[in-house]
Amino acid sequence: MKPEDLDRSVTKGEIAPLYFIYGEDEFLVNRAVQRLVDKAVSADFRDFNFSVYYGKECRADQIIESAMTLPMFAERRVILVKRAEELQADAMEQLIPYILSPSPQSCVIFQGAKIDQRRKFFLELKKNDHLVEYKKMKEEQLPAFIQREADRAGKRFEAAASEMLVYYSGNNLRELVSQIEKLSVYAGKRPAVTVDDVRCMASDTKIDTVFEFANAIGNRDLDKSMRQLQMILRDADAPYMLVGALARHFRQLAMIKELLDRRVSSDEISKTVKINPFFLKGMLLQAKRFKADEYRKIFTLLHEVDVGLKSGGRGEILLELFVYSVCLEEKRS
């Protein structure tokens, strides 16, 4: 079963007796499970009809017994098994008969991060269309994701507004959803969320600061880069987020540089690199500031920053050195 199929069926109230929901994106998995639980069992009767187990700590007979127990004052019982990939091998084996013939008066939800499709347990789940996988979203999928989220609030995002949000959060869907909700409220009765809305909402947040920081480095503006960096570093988690944002920014600049060298038109560059025309002029100017071999050095530096952070290095020092290296290289060469 595809995630969109699950979403449609849950919206309609068509609840299957069995699901195994898993994937790389913890946010999407958690949200899908929560929506399913909320739809499958009323909060008023959840004390009687909702059980939670953990894979490593529970036995197959506990899950089966709960699933076979008749619901009280409700249409069904819901059994949620978290970290289900940690179920013992013998427990998975014992659950196979239940998978083949689940109780129609219960909804058993297995939730996990990954699966081993070599095991018969998962093969049977797949054969009966009970597996729902949430993969990590690629950058090119994010604008469509933003619009789907905005649809829930009856809003439309301008393409450039979506691009600006993606600049900040990348694949951080939790942050992205939070900003979409705020912007939908901020837009009020207007049907569309604009770039100006994003800028107004972002003026006191990290979004605009990160956006401006990436552009300042792309312009090799040392003073502005350092000012923006100090603002961003007030957030303890910022260094990890910045590495991803900078990698994305320079990856786009490197692609633009290569296309410019091949004399590709601006319209084609916009389509190929998937950059909204609203931002393209500034990106073209930045791309020209770097030679081809400099991009390789920048990606090497970013990798070193990433390794340094994961090894316990001070994010402030690592990022300041990166900024100096990028912004001052032009003067040395």
C-alpha positions in Angstrom: 0.0 0.0 0.0 1.3 3.4 -0.9 1.2 6.3 1.6 -1.3 8.3 -0.5 -3.6 5.2 -0.5 -3.4 5.0 3.3 -4.1 8.7 3.6 -7.2 8.5 1.3 -8.6 5.5 3.1 -8.1 7.0 6.5 -9.8 10.2 5.4 -12.8 8.2 4.3 -12.8 6.2 7.5 -12.0 3.0 5.6 -9.8 1.2 8.2 -8.1 -2.1 7.4 -7.6 -4.7 10.2 -3.8 -4.7 9.8 -1.0 -2.3 8.9 2.8 -2.3 9.1 3.9 1.4 8.8 7.6 2.0 8.5 10.3 4.1 6.8 13.3 6.4 7.0 11.2 9.5 7.7 10.3 9.2 11.4 8.1 12.3 11.2 5.9 11.0 8.4 5.7 7.5 10.0 4.7 9.0 13.4 2.1 11.3 11.9 0.6 8.5 9.7 0.2 6.3 12.8 -1.3 9.0 14.9 -3.9 9.9 12.2 -4.8 6.3 11.8 -5.2 5.8 15.6 -7.3 9.0 15.9 -9.6 7.8 13.1 -9.8 4.2 14.2 -10.7 4.6 17.8 -12.6 7.4 19.5 -10.8 9.3 22.3 -13.8 8.8 24.5 -13.4 5.0 24.5 -9.6 4.8 24.1 -9.0 3.6 27.6 -11.0 0.4 26.9 -10.0 -0.2 23.3 -6.4 0.9 22.8 -3.3 -1.0 23.7 0.3 -0.2 23.1 3.2 -2.7 23.0 6.9 -2.5 22.2 8.6 -5.0 19.9 11.5 -6.1 22.0 9.4 -6.3 25.2 6.2 -8.1 24.0 5.1 -11.6 23.1 3.1 -12.6 20.1 0.3 -14.1 22.3 -0.1 -10.7 24.0 -0.7 -9.0 20.7 -3.0 -11.7 19.4 -5.0 -11.9 22.6 -5.6 -8.1 22.6 -6.6 -8.2 18.9 -9.0 -11.1 19.4 -10.7 -9.3 22.4 -14.1 -7.8 21.5 -14.2 -3.9 21.6 -16.2 -2.2 24.3 -18.7 0.4 23.3 -16.9 0.9 20.0 -16.6 -0.5 16.5 -13.1 -1.8 16.9 -10.1 -2.2 19.1 -6.7 -0.7 18.1 -3.4 -2.4 19.0 -0.2 -0.4 18.3 3.1 -2.2 18.3 6.0 0.3 18.3 9.5 -0.5 17.2 7.9 -3.6 15.6 11.1 -4.5 13.7 12.5 -5.5 17.1 10.0 -8.3 17.6 11.8 -11.6 18.4 12.1 -14.0 15.5 9.8 -16.6 17.2 7.2 -13.9 17.8 7.1 -12.9 14.1 6.7 -16.6 13.2 3.8 -17.0 15.7 2.1 -13.9 14.3 1.9 -15.2 10.7 -1.4 -17.1 11.1 -2.9 -13.9 12.5 -1.6 -11.9 9.5 -3.3 -14.3 7.2 -6.6 -14.0 9.0 -6.8 -10.8 11.1 -9.8 -10.0 13.3 -12.2 -7.7 11.5 -13.1 -6.0 14.9 -9.5 -4.9 15.5 -6.9 -2.7 13.8 -3.4 -3.9 14.6 -0.7 -1.3 13.7 2.9 -2.3 13.6 5.2 0.7 13.5 8.9 0.5 12.7 11.9 2.1 11.1 13.0 -0.7 8.7 12.1 -4.2 7.7 13.8 -7.4 6.5 11.9 -8.6 3.5 13.7 -11.9 3.6 11.6 -12.9 6.7 8.4 -14.7 6.0 6.6 -12.3 8.4 7.3 -9.4 6.1 6.8 -11.4 3.0 3.2 -12.2 4.1 2.6 -8.6 5.1 3.7 -7.5 1.6 1.7 -10.2 -0.2 -1.5 -9.1 1.6 -0.8 -5.4 1.0 -0.3 -4.5 4.6 3.1 -2.7 4.2 3.2 1.1 4.0 6.6 2.7 3.5 7.5 6.3 4.1 10.7 7.1 2.3 12.9 10.1 2.9 11.7 12.9 0.7 14.0 14.2 -2.1 14.4 17.9 -2.5 12.4 17.9 -5.8 9.4 16.4 -3.9 9.2 19.1 -1.3 7.3 21.8 -3.2 4.5 19.2 -3.9 4.6 18.2 -0.2 4.3 21.9 0.8 1.2 22.3 -1.4 -0.4 19.1 -0.1 0.0 20.4 3.5 -1.3 23.9 2.5 -4.3 22.2 0.9 -5.4 21.1 4.3 -5.7 24.7 5.3 -7.3 25.7 2.0 -4.3 27.7 0.9 -2.0 27.7 -2.2 1.7 28.4 -2.0 3.3 30.5 -4.7 6.2 28.5 -6.3 8.8 31.1 -5.1 7.4 31.0 -1.5 7.8 27.2 -1.5 11.4 27.6 -2.7 12.2 29.9 0.1 10.9 27.5 2.7 12.8 24.7 1.2 16.0 26.8 1.4 15.7 26.8 5.1 14.4 23.4 6.2 15.5 21.1 3.4 14.1 17.7 4.4 13.3 18.7 7.9 9.6 18.0 7.5 8.7 18.8 11.1 10.0 22.3 10.7 8.5 22.7 7.3 5.0 21.7 8.5 5.3 24.1 11.4 6.1 27.0 9.1 3.3 26.0 6.6 0.8 26.1 9.4 2.0 29.6 10.6 2.0 31.0 7.1 -1.5 29.7 6.4 -2.8 31.5 9.4 -0.7 34.6 8.6 -2.2 34.8 5.1 -5.7 35.1 6.6 -8.5 35.2 4.1 -6.1 35.5 1.1 -6.1 32.2 -0.9 -2.3 32.2 -1.6 0.9 32.4 0.5 3.4 34.7 -1.2 7.1 35.3 -0.9 6.4 38.5 1.0 4.4 36.5 3.5 7.4 34.2 4.0 9.7 37.1 4.4 7.5 38.9 6.9 7.0 35.7 8.9 10.7 34.9 8.7 12.1 38.3 9.6 12.4 37.3 13.2 13.2 33.6 12.7 15.9 31.4 11.3 14.4 31.1 7.9 15.4 34.4 6.5 18.7 34.4 8.3 19.8 31.1 6.8 18.6 32.2 3.4 20.6 35.4 3.7 23.6 33.6 5.1 23.8 31.2 2.1 23.5 34.1 -0.3 26.1 36.1 1.6 28.7 33.3 1.3 27.7 32.8 -2.3 28.5 36.4 -2.9 31.8 36.0 -0.9 30.7 38.8 1.4 32.8 38.1 4.5 31.3 40.7 6.8 27.7 39.9 6.1 28.4 36.2 6.3 29.9 36.5 9.7 27.0 38.7 11.0 24.4 36.2 9.8 26.4 33.2 11.2 26.5 34.7 14.7 22.7 35.3 14.6 22.1 31.7 13.5 24.5 30.2 16.1 22.2 31.4 18.9 20.4 28.1 18.2 22.4 25.2 19.6 21.2 22.9 16.8 22.0 25.3 14.0 25.5 23.9 13.0 24.0 20.6 11.9 21.2 22.3 9.9 23.6 24.8 8.3 25.8 22.1 6.8 22.9 20.6 4.9 21.6 24.1 3.8 25.1 25.1 2.5 25.7 21.8 0.8 22.4 22.3 -1.1 23.2 25.9 -2.0 26.7 25.2 -3.4 25.4 22.0 -5.2 23.0 24.3 -7.0 25.7 26.9 -7.7 28.0 24.2 -9.1 25.3 22.9 -11.4 24.6 26.5 -12.6 28.3 27.1 -13.2 28.6 24.0 -15.3 25.5 25.0 -17.4 26.8 28.6 -17.8 30.1 27.3 -19.1 28.1 25.3 -21.7 26.2 28.5 -22.6 22.9 27.1 -21.6 20.1 29.7 -21.5 18.7 31.0 -18.2 15.3 29.4 -18.8 16.9 26.0 -19.3 19.1 26.5 -16.2 16.0 27.3 -14.2 14.3 24.1 -15.4 17.4 21.8 -15.1 18.5 22.9 -11.6 14.8 23.4 -10.5 15.3 26.9 -9.3 12.4 29.3 -9.4 13.1 32.2 -11.8 12.4 34.6 -8.8 15.8 33.5 -7.3 17.7 32.7 -10.5 19.3 36.1 -11.2 21.1 36.2 -7.8 22.2 32.6 -8.1 23.7 33.2 -11.6 25.8 36.0 -10.2 27.0 33.9 -7.3 27.8 30.9 -9.5 30.1 33.1 -11.6 32.1 34.1 -8.6 33.6 30.6 -8.3 35.9 28.6 -10.6 35.0 24.9 -11.2 37.9 23.6 -9.0 36.8 25.8 -6.1 33.5 24.0 -5.8 35.4 20.7 -5.2 37.3 22.4 -2.4 34.1 23.8 -0.9 32.5 20.3 -0.8 35.6 18.9 0.8 35.5 21.7 3.4 31.8 21.0 4.1 32.6 17.3 4.6 35.3 18.2 7.0 32.9 20.5 9.0 30.3 17.6 9.1 32.9 15.1 10.3 34.2 17.7 12.9 30.7 18.2 14.2 30.0 14.5 14.5 33.3 14.1 16.3 32.4 16.7 19.0 34.1 19.7 17.5 32.9 23.2 18.2 30.3 24.2 15.6 31.1 27.9 15.9 34.8 27.5 15.2 34.3 25.0 12.3 31.8 27.2 10.5 33.8 30.4 11.0 36.8 28.7 9.4 34.6 27.5 6.5 33.3 31.1 6.0 36.8 32.5 6.0 38.1 29.9 3.6 35.3 30.5 1.1 35.1 34.3 1.3 38.9 35.0 1.3 39.9 32.4 -1.3 38.9 34.9 -4.1 41.4 37.5 -2.8 44.2 34.9 -2.6 43.7 33.6 -6.1 
